[in-house]
């Protein structure tokens, strides 16, 4: 019986006509995994899956009877979508969700992975498999050909003795890496670097945006932090934690919660917080748009919203975070946001938060300050 790919959904991630819950690589990886499991006599506990966006790979295996597969997904939204898709297919409890560590990979004989875009993320993944999986483990990774480069083969060869490319199938291709090589005593990530201009140390795991460098939008907003009031503060979409740490350093009485839907970002931000000696005042949470926080929990929200969802240019993630800021702010609280100047978030900021003013603009970015309006019920006499 064929697997019902069309029944899969992205929710609670953004749903749109040009955004899908599976692709040809998911189909290819799942089919290859089933073939190898049968040929090698594997059960689900022998298999690990990395980068399964919305569960298409994991649930293919589970629906064929390979239960107990361990899976790592970077995004909190992906984890929720996998759980929802599993429930809809009657496959609750058929897999085990893990972080990218030994709990995911210990003893795994077969690892199936969607190739990440960044070479640093691929390096961390390859190192983890070689470090923790079974001594003769095989890593089968795949991607869309248009996003694959020969450099990916070289990264895999740094951790595996044999790397081979398969034939193209529906514009996707698999790379099979076998023979894990000895690894350095210490994992290569996180990478930490001191930014003297910003006065802080940034740490980054492989999948974190901009790595251990400050992205230029964040650096621009940091120039306005002295104007931001002190109080209970949330850094939404915190990335490596630069804004949360910079704000905490410039506001010594403030307590900060930094949140991101990316597990790699959260691990990076926690390392950044530790490196800057702020563990007592800055907490980092892995959630979707501050969903773990209560309403009206913050006096200040800091935001540098993304304008991509995976490979697609899409404003949905930024709009979702702006709406979340409106929920999180107390009346009179302030949202300080930096965004690419060509993106017009003004209407969304006024609608979700309140009156909005431009406090800074350069050739690429605009910084705005929005003040949370009182609720209608609170405004009544």
DRENGU-80182 format. One record per residue (C-alpha): residue in one letter; y negated, z, x negated. Coordinates in Angstrom, 2 decimals. Layout:
BEGIN
+------+---------+---------+---------+
: resn :      yy :      zz :      xx :
+------+---------+---------+---------+
:    A :       Y :       Z :       X :
...
+------+---------+---------+---------+
//
This chain:
BEGIN
+------+---------+---------+---------+
: resn :      yy :      zz :      xx :
+------+---------+---------+---------+
:    X :    0.00 :    0.00 :    0.00 :
:    X :   -3.40 :   -0.98 :   -1.42 :
:    X :   -6.04 :    1.66 :   -2.00 :
:    X :   -8.93 :    1.66 :    0.57 :
:    X :  -11.86 :    1.19 :   -1.82 :
:    X :  -14.20 :    0.20 :    1.01 :
:    X :  -13.87 :    3.67 :    2.54 :
:    X :  -15.45 :    5.36 :   -0.50 :
:    X :  -19.04 :    6.61 :   -0.28 :
:    X :  -21.69 :    7.70 :   -2.80 :
:    X :  -23.15 :   10.48 :   -0.61 :
:    X :  -24.82 :   12.86 :   -1.45 :
:    X :  -26.03 :   10.40 :   -4.06 :
:    X :  -28.43 :    7.70 :   -2.92 :
:    X :  -26.82 :    5.04 :   -0.68 :
:    X :  -28.30 :    1.53 :   -0.63 :
:    X :  -27.16 :   -2.08 :   -0.17 :
:    X :  -27.28 :   -2.74 :   -3.92 :
:    X :  -25.54 :    0.52 :   -4.88 :
:    X :  -21.75 :    0.82 :   -4.60 :
:    X :  -19.17 :    3.61 :   -4.84 :
:    X :  -16.75 :    1.59 :   -6.99 :
:    X :  -16.63 :   -1.50 :   -9.17 :
:    X :  -14.08 :   -3.85 :  -10.70 :
:    X :  -13.69 :   -1.56 :  -13.71 :
:    X :  -12.60 :    1.30 :  -11.45 :
:    X :   -9.94 :   -0.97 :   -9.96 :
:    X :   -8.81 :   -2.12 :  -13.40 :
:    X :   -8.62 :    1.37 :  -14.90 :
:    X :   -6.73 :    2.75 :  -11.91 :
:    X :   -4.20 :   -0.09 :  -11.97 :
:    X :   -3.70 :    0.26 :  -15.73 :
:    X :   -3.27 :    4.00 :  -15.37 :
:    X :   -0.59 :    3.58 :  -12.71 :
:    X :    1.28 :    1.03 :  -14.83 :
:    X :    1.26 :    3.26 :  -17.93 :
:    X :    2.19 :    6.38 :  -15.97 :
:    X :    5.25 :    4.60 :  -14.60 :
:    X :    6.20 :    3.11 :  -17.96 :
:    X :    5.81 :    6.39 :  -19.85 :
:    X :    7.13 :    8.72 :  -17.15 :
:    X :    3.85 :   10.62 :  -16.81 :
:    X :    2.87 :   12.98 :  -14.04 :
:    X :   -0.68 :   13.75 :  -12.97 :
:    X :   -1.07 :   16.69 :  -15.35 :
:    X :   -0.57 :   14.33 :  -18.30 :
:    X :   -3.66 :   12.28 :  -17.33 :
:    X :   -7.37 :   12.92 :  -17.75 :
:    X :  -10.19 :   10.82 :  -16.29 :
:    X :  -13.74 :   10.68 :  -17.67 :
:    X :  -16.79 :    9.16 :  -15.97 :
:    X :  -15.26 :    8.51 :  -12.55 :
:    X :  -18.55 :    8.02 :  -10.71 :
:    X :  -17.44 :    8.66 :   -7.12 :
:    X :  -13.69 :    9.16 :   -7.41 :
:    X :  -12.31 :    5.63 :   -7.25 :
:    X :  -10.10 :    6.07 :  -10.33 :
:    X :   -8.91 :    9.60 :   -9.63 :
:    X :   -8.13 :    8.93 :   -5.99 :
:    X :   -6.23 :    5.73 :   -6.78 :
:    X :   -3.91 :    7.85 :   -8.92 :
:    X :   -3.68 :   10.67 :   -6.37 :
:    X :   -2.89 :    8.31 :   -3.49 :
:    X :    0.05 :    6.97 :   -5.55 :
:    X :    1.43 :   10.49 :   -6.00 :
:    X :   -0.11 :   11.36 :   -9.38 :
:    X :   -1.67 :   14.67 :   -8.37 :
:    X :   -3.13 :   17.27 :  -10.70 :
:    X :   -5.12 :   14.72 :  -12.70 :
:    X :   -7.98 :   16.40 :  -14.59 :
:    X :  -11.35 :   14.71 :  -14.16 :
:    X :  -14.79 :   15.08 :  -15.71 :
:    X :  -17.86 :   13.69 :  -13.96 :
:    X :  -21.30 :   14.13 :  -15.44 :
:    X :  -23.28 :   14.11 :  -12.19 :
:    X :  -23.24 :   16.92 :   -9.65 :
:    X :  -23.65 :   14.28 :   -6.97 :
:    X :  -20.57 :   12.45 :   -8.24 :
:    X :  -18.54 :   15.65 :   -8.05 :
:    X :  -19.64 :   16.22 :   -4.47 :
:    X :  -18.90 :   12.60 :   -3.57 :
:    X :  -15.40 :   12.80 :   -5.07 :
:    X :  -14.71 :   15.96 :   -3.04 :
:    X :  -15.96 :   14.30 :    0.15 :
:    X :  -14.01 :   11.10 :   -0.50 :
:    X :  -10.86 :   13.10 :   -1.26 :
:    X :  -11.23 :   15.03 :    1.99 :
:    X :  -11.75 :   11.84 :    3.99 :
:    X :   -8.55 :   10.38 :    2.54 :
:    X :   -6.50 :   13.54 :    3.05 :
:    X :   -6.33 :   14.14 :   -0.70 :
:    X :   -7.95 :   17.59 :   -0.91 :
:    X :   -6.65 :   19.56 :   -3.87 :
:    X :   -5.13 :   16.51 :   -5.52 :
:    X :   -7.17 :   16.74 :   -8.74 :
:    X :   -8.75 :   19.34 :  -11.04 :
:    X :  -12.46 :   19.14 :  -11.90 :
:    X :  -13.26 :   20.05 :  -15.54 :
:    X :  -16.04 :   19.99 :  -18.08 :
:    X :  -15.88 :   17.77 :  -21.16 :
:    X :  -13.90 :   20.22 :  -23.27 :
:    X :  -10.38 :   21.38 :  -24.00 :
:    X :   -9.77 :   22.32 :  -20.36 :
:    X :  -10.00 :   18.62 :  -19.52 :
:    X :   -8.08 :   17.20 :  -22.45 :
:    X :   -5.58 :   19.73 :  -23.82 :
:    X :   -2.16 :   18.06 :  -23.86 :
:    X :   -3.37 :   14.88 :  -22.13 :
:    X :   -1.25 :   11.87 :  -23.07 :
:    X :   -3.37 :    9.27 :  -21.25 :
:    X :   -7.14 :    9.31 :  -20.84 :
:    X :   -8.86 :    6.80 :  -18.55 :
:    X :  -12.63 :    6.46 :  -18.93 :
:    X :  -15.54 :    4.41 :  -17.74 :
:    X :  -17.40 :    3.34 :  -20.87 :
:    X :  -20.79 :    5.08 :  -21.07 :
:    X :  -23.84 :    2.96 :  -21.84 :
:    X :  -25.03 :    4.95 :  -24.83 :
:    X :  -23.22 :    4.97 :  -28.16 :
:    X :  -23.96 :    8.68 :  -28.65 :
:    X :  -22.27 :    9.48 :  -25.35 :
:    X :  -19.30 :    7.34 :  -26.33 :
:    X :  -19.11 :    9.07 :  -29.71 :
:    X :  -18.98 :   12.48 :  -28.03 :
:    X :  -16.30 :   11.29 :  -25.60 :
:    X :  -14.15 :    9.71 :  -28.32 :
:    X :  -14.46 :   12.82 :  -30.48 :
:    X :  -13.44 :   15.05 :  -27.56 :
:    X :  -10.31 :   12.98 :  -26.87 :
:    X :   -9.29 :   12.88 :  -30.54 :
:    X :  -10.07 :   16.60 :  -30.91 :
:    X :   -8.30 :   18.04 :  -27.86 :
:    X :   -5.85 :   15.54 :  -26.34 :
:    X :   -2.18 :   15.24 :  -27.32 :
:    X :   -1.54 :   14.03 :  -30.91 :
:    X :   -0.34 :   10.63 :  -29.69 :
:    X :   -2.80 :   10.29 :  -26.80 :
:    X :   -4.06 :    6.89 :  -25.72 :
:    X :   -7.60 :    6.35 :  -24.48 :
:    X :   -8.11 :    3.41 :  -22.13 :
:    X :  -11.80 :    2.83 :  -21.50 :
:    X :  -13.41 :    0.05 :  -19.53 :
:    X :  -16.73 :   -1.41 :  -18.55 :
:    X :  -18.56 :   -4.39 :  -17.19 :
:    X :  -18.65 :   -7.05 :  -19.89 :
:    X :  -22.41 :   -7.51 :  -19.63 :
:    X :  -22.88 :   -3.89 :  -20.70 :
:    X :  -20.29 :   -3.87 :  -23.51 :
:    X :  -21.08 :   -4.38 :  -27.21 :
:    X :  -19.03 :   -4.71 :  -30.39 :
:    X :  -20.65 :   -1.46 :  -31.56 :
:    X :  -18.54 :    0.34 :  -28.94 :
:    X :  -15.38 :   -0.81 :  -30.72 :
:    X :  -16.73 :    0.59 :  -33.98 :
:    X :  -17.49 :    3.96 :  -32.41 :
:    X :  -13.92 :    4.15 :  -31.08 :
:    X :  -12.56 :    3.18 :  -34.51 :
:    X :  -14.33 :    6.20 :  -35.98 :
:    X :  -11.86 :    8.40 :  -34.06 :
:    X :   -8.79 :    6.15 :  -33.49 :
:    X :   -6.62 :    4.15 :  -35.85 :
:    X :   -6.02 :    1.26 :  -33.46 :
:    X :   -8.57 :   -0.21 :  -31.04 :
:    X :   -7.78 :   -3.34 :  -29.04 :
:    X :   -9.72 :   -5.27 :  -26.41 :
:    X :   -7.97 :   -6.61 :  -23.33 :
:    X :   -8.62 :   -9.81 :  -21.46 :
:    X :  -11.56 :  -10.06 :  -19.09 :
:    X :  -10.74 :   -9.45 :  -15.42 :
:    X :  -13.45 :   -9.93 :  -12.77 :
:    X :  -16.15 :   -9.53 :  -15.45 :
:    X :  -14.67 :   -6.22 :  -16.66 :
:    X :  -12.68 :   -5.48 :  -19.80 :
:    X :  -10.54 :   -2.61 :  -21.07 :
:    X :  -10.50 :   -1.21 :  -24.62 :
:    X :   -7.33 :    0.63 :  -25.64 :
:    X :   -7.63 :    3.18 :  -28.45 :
:    X :   -4.52 :    4.80 :  -29.92 :
:    X :   -3.67 :    6.97 :  -32.92 :
:    X :   -6.28 :    9.76 :  -32.86 :
:    X :   -7.69 :   10.40 :  -36.35 :
:    X :   -8.49 :   13.80 :  -37.88 :
:    X :  -11.86 :   15.10 :  -36.68 :
:    X :  -14.50 :   17.19 :  -38.46 :
:    X :  -14.17 :   20.95 :  -38.05 :
:    X :  -17.30 :   21.13 :  -35.88 :
:    X :  -17.98 :   18.77 :  -32.96 :
:    X :  -20.86 :   16.33 :  -33.64 :
:    X :  -22.87 :   17.47 :  -30.62 :
:    X :  -25.27 :   18.90 :  -29.69 :
:    X :  -27.72 :   17.40 :  -32.17 :
:    X :  -30.85 :   19.51 :  -32.65 :
:    X :  -34.21 :   18.42 :  -34.11 :
:    X :  -37.52 :   20.17 :  -34.59 :
:    X :  -40.64 :   18.51 :  -33.12 :
:    X :  -43.53 :   20.07 :  -35.02 :
:    X :  -46.20 :   18.40 :  -32.88 :
:    X :  -44.73 :   19.94 :  -29.72 :
:    X :  -43.82 :   23.19 :  -31.45 :
:    X :  -40.23 :   23.31 :  -30.23 :
:    X :  -36.66 :   22.42 :  -31.11 :
:    X :  -34.80 :   19.95 :  -28.90 :
:    X :  -31.00 :   19.81 :  -28.64 :
:    X :  -29.02 :   17.00 :  -27.04 :
:    X :  -25.46 :   16.13 :  -26.16 :
:    X :  -24.45 :   12.49 :  -26.24 :
:    X :  -25.23 :   11.68 :  -22.62 :
:    X :  -28.70 :   13.22 :  -22.53 :
:    X :  -31.65 :   10.89 :  -21.94 :
:    X :  -33.77 :   10.32 :  -25.09 :
:    X :  -31.43 :   12.42 :  -27.22 :
:    X :  -33.09 :   15.07 :  -29.38 :
:    X :  -36.45 :   13.29 :  -29.19 :
:    X :  -39.25 :   13.86 :  -26.72 :
:    X :  -39.64 :   10.96 :  -24.31 :
:    X :  -43.22 :    9.78 :  -24.10 :
:    X :  -43.70 :   10.71 :  -20.43 :
:    X :  -42.65 :   14.31 :  -21.06 :
:    X :  -44.89 :   14.47 :  -24.13 :
:    X :  -47.85 :   13.29 :  -22.05 :
:    X :  -47.30 :   15.91 :  -19.33 :
:    X :  -46.93 :   18.62 :  -21.97 :
:    X :  -50.55 :   18.01 :  -22.90 :
:    X :  -51.58 :   19.39 :  -19.49 :
:    X :  -49.38 :   22.50 :  -19.39 :
:    X :  -52.23 :   24.84 :  -20.36 :
:    X :  -53.86 :   23.90 :  -17.03 :
:    X :  -50.74 :   24.77 :  -15.03 :
:    X :  -50.79 :   28.25 :  -13.45 :
:    X :  -48.30 :   30.92 :  -14.50 :
:    X :  -45.59 :   32.01 :  -12.09 :
:    X :  -42.02 :   31.42 :  -10.96 :
:    X :  -41.42 :   27.89 :  -12.16 :
:    X :  -38.77 :   25.21 :  -11.62 :
:    X :  -38.28 :   22.23 :  -13.93 :
:    X :  -36.63 :   19.63 :  -11.68 :
:    X :  -34.52 :   17.04 :  -13.49 :
:    X :  -34.95 :   19.01 :  -16.70 :
:    X :  -33.12 :   16.67 :  -19.08 :
:    X :  -32.89 :   18.35 :  -22.48 :
:    X :  -35.16 :   21.17 :  -21.28 :
:    X :  -38.34 :   20.16 :  -23.09 :
:    X :  -40.75 :   20.87 :  -20.22 :
:    X :  -39.08 :   24.15 :  -19.29 :
:    X :  -39.23 :   25.39 :  -22.88 :
:    X :  -42.77 :   24.14 :  -23.55 :
:    X :  -44.02 :   25.79 :  -20.35 :
:    X :  -42.24 :   29.06 :  -21.14 :
:    X :  -43.70 :   29.10 :  -24.67 :
:    X :  -47.25 :   28.57 :  -23.33 :
:    X :  -46.82 :   31.01 :  -20.41 :
:    X :  -45.21 :   34.12 :  -21.92 :
:    X :  -44.86 :   36.02 :  -18.63 :
:    X :  -43.33 :   33.18 :  -16.64 :
:    X :  -39.70 :   32.94 :  -15.62 :
:    X :  -38.30 :   29.42 :  -15.43 :
:    X :  -35.31 :   27.80 :  -13.76 :
:    X :  -34.43 :   24.34 :  -15.10 :
:    X :  -32.06 :   22.16 :  -13.07 :
:    X :  -30.45 :   18.78 :  -13.56 :
:    X :  -27.64 :   16.87 :  -11.87 :
:    X :  -26.27 :   15.74 :  -15.25 :
:    X :  -23.79 :   18.06 :  -16.95 :
:    X :  -24.76 :   16.57 :  -20.34 :
:    X :  -28.41 :   17.36 :  -19.63 :
:    X :  -27.57 :   20.91 :  -18.56 :
:    X :  -25.52 :   21.57 :  -21.70 :
:    X :  -28.38 :   20.11 :  -23.76 :
:    X :  -31.04 :   22.18 :  -22.00 :
:    X :  -29.03 :   25.37 :  -22.49 :
:    X :  -28.77 :   24.60 :  -26.20 :
:    X :  -32.51 :   23.88 :  -26.32 :
:    X :  -33.29 :   27.17 :  -24.59 :
:    X :  -31.10 :   29.06 :  -27.08 :
:    X :  -32.61 :   27.25 :  -30.06 :
:    X :  -36.10 :   28.32 :  -29.00 :
:    X :  -35.18 :   31.95 :  -28.31 :
:    X :  -35.86 :   31.78 :  -24.57 :
:    X :  -32.51 :   32.70 :  -23.04 :
:    X :  -34.05 :   35.81 :  -21.45 :
:    X :  -36.65 :   33.82 :  -19.49 :
:    X :  -35.22 :   30.34 :  -18.90 :
:    X :  -32.08 :   29.74 :  -16.80 :
:    X :  -30.47 :   26.29 :  -16.56 :
:    X :  -28.50 :   25.25 :  -13.45 :
:    X :  -26.30 :   22.21 :  -12.78 :
:    X :  -27.14 :   21.06 :   -9.27 :
:    X :  -28.55 :   18.20 :   -7.22 :
:    X :  -32.34 :   18.32 :   -6.81 :
:    X :  -32.58 :   22.10 :   -7.02 :
:    X :  -30.01 :   22.52 :   -4.25 :
:    X :  -28.82 :   25.86 :   -5.63 :
:    X :  -32.31 :   27.35 :   -5.18 :
:    X :  -33.74 :   28.79 :   -1.99 :
:    X :  -36.72 :   27.45 :   -0.05 :
:    X :  -40.18 :   28.56 :   -1.17 :
:    X :  -38.70 :   29.92 :   -4.41 :
:    X :  -41.35 :   28.63 :   -6.82 :
:    X :  -45.04 :   28.87 :   -7.58 :
:    X :  -44.86 :   25.82 :   -9.85 :
:    X :  -42.60 :   22.78 :  -10.07 :
:    X :  -42.62 :   20.49 :  -13.11 :
:    X :  -41.29 :   16.96 :  -12.64 :
:    X :  -40.76 :   13.83 :  -14.71 :
:    X :  -38.72 :   11.79 :  -12.20 :
:    X :  -36.29 :    9.06 :  -13.24 :
:    X :  -36.73 :    5.55 :  -11.88 :
:    X :  -33.18 :    4.33 :  -12.53 :
:    X :  -29.88 :    5.06 :  -10.81 :
:    X :  -27.27 :    4.03 :  -13.35 :
:    X :  -28.01 :    0.41 :  -14.18 :
:    X :  -30.19 :   -0.17 :  -11.12 :
:    X :  -33.95 :    0.24 :  -10.94 :
:    X :  -34.35 :    2.39 :   -7.86 :
:    X :  -36.99 :    4.91 :   -6.73 :
:    X :  -34.50 :    6.92 :   -4.67 :
:    X :  -33.87 :    9.61 :   -7.28 :
:    X :  -37.59 :   10.22 :   -7.84 :
:    X :  -38.32 :   10.39 :   -4.11 :
:    X :  -35.46 :   12.84 :   -3.65 :
:    X :  -36.86 :   15.13 :   -6.33 :
:    X :  -40.37 :   14.97 :   -4.84 :
:    X :  -38.95 :   15.99 :   -1.46 :
:    X :  -37.08 :   18.81 :   -3.18 :
:    X :  -40.31 :   20.02 :   -4.78 :
:    X :  -41.86 :   20.31 :   -1.33 :
:    X :  -38.93 :   22.46 :   -0.21 :
:    X :  -39.00 :   24.68 :   -3.30 :
:    X :  -42.73 :   25.39 :   -3.47 :
:    X :  -44.38 :   28.33 :   -1.73 :
:    X :  -47.57 :   27.57 :    0.22 :
:    X :  -50.32 :   27.07 :   -2.33 :
:    X :  -47.80 :   26.34 :   -5.07 :
:    X :  -48.34 :   23.36 :   -7.36 :
:    X :  -46.26 :   20.34 :   -8.32 :
:    X :  -47.21 :   18.80 :  -11.67 :
:    X :  -45.66 :   15.37 :  -11.96 :
:    X :  -45.72 :   12.61 :  -14.57 :
:    X :  -44.58 :    9.11 :  -13.61 :
:    X :  -44.92 :    5.54 :  -14.81 :
:    X :  -48.32 :    4.36 :  -13.65 :
:    X :  -46.88 :    1.29 :  -11.93 :
:    X :  -44.91 :    3.52 :   -9.56 :
:    X :  -46.93 :    4.58 :   -6.52 :
:    X :  -45.65 :    8.04 :   -5.66 :
:    X :  -48.96 :    9.09 :   -4.10 :
:    X :  -47.89 :    8.72 :   -0.48 :
:    X :  -44.60 :   10.53 :   -1.11 :
:    X :  -46.39 :   13.37 :   -2.92 :
:    X :  -48.87 :   13.85 :   -0.10 :
:    X :  -46.17 :   13.63 :    2.55 :
:    X :  -43.63 :   15.97 :    0.92 :
:    X :  -45.95 :   18.41 :   -0.83 :
:    X :  -49.61 :   18.15 :    0.15 :
:    X :  -53.03 :   17.14 :   -1.19 :
:    X :  -52.64 :   15.29 :   -4.48 :
:    X :  -55.07 :   14.49 :   -7.29 :
:    X :  -54.75 :   12.49 :  -10.49 :
:    X :  -55.44 :   14.76 :  -13.46 :
:    X :  -54.63 :   12.30 :  -16.22 :
:    X :  -53.78 :    8.66 :  -16.80 :
:    X :  -53.07 :    6.56 :  -19.86 :
:    X :  -51.77 :    3.02 :  -20.30 :
:    X :  -48.24 :    3.95 :  -19.21 :
:    X :  -48.25 :    7.23 :  -17.31 :
:    X :  -50.08 :    9.13 :  -14.60 :
:    X :  -50.10 :   12.92 :  -14.23 :
:    X :  -50.72 :   14.33 :  -10.76 :
:    X :  -51.23 :   17.80 :   -9.30 :
:    X :  -50.09 :   18.37 :   -5.72 :
:    X :  -50.70 :   21.60 :   -3.80 :
:    X :  -48.15 :   22.74 :   -1.24 :
:    X :  -49.79 :   22.90 :    2.16 :
:    X :  -49.05 :   25.91 :    4.41 :
:    X :  -46.30 :   25.38 :    6.97 :
:    X :  -47.47 :   24.64 :   10.47 :
:    X :  -46.09 :   27.88 :   11.79 :
:    X :  -47.88 :   29.86 :    9.07 :
:    X :  -51.15 :   28.10 :    9.84 :
:    X :  -51.14 :   29.10 :   13.50 :
:    X :  -53.37 :   32.08 :   14.44 :
+------+---------+---------+---------+
//
